[in-house]
Amino acid sequence: MKALLQSSPFDSDGGNLIGRDPRHVTAEEWEASGLPLLIGMRAIRAKCLDCCSGSAAEVRKCTSVRCPLWPLRMGAQPKGMAAARQNHGAKQATDLEAER
């Protein structure tokens, strides 16, 4: 796991360890870390479980609606979310046209 950390290059951090830029971690370092290699919805669900002390029931009951992960906490995209995003994008495009 130490391979994912580095000494901070910033004087204000006093040489403490900070997380490395994950874009520069090699496949071998990821594998050696022992961390689950989750992406997408599985990673979001895992983070929500972590936030709720591992309780799926607490994830379901979560009231942190301002959290950007809240709508995705159940591990799937909500039915109305794609349509709402599409409508929002269409409104933004209309607003841009009106400004021209």
Buried (B, 14 or more C-beta within 10 A) or exposed (E): EEEBEEEBEEEEEEEEEEEEEEEEBEEEBBEBBEEEEEEEBEBBBEBBBEBBEEEBEEBEEBEEEEBEBBBBBBBEEEEEEEEEEEEEEEEEEEEEEEEE
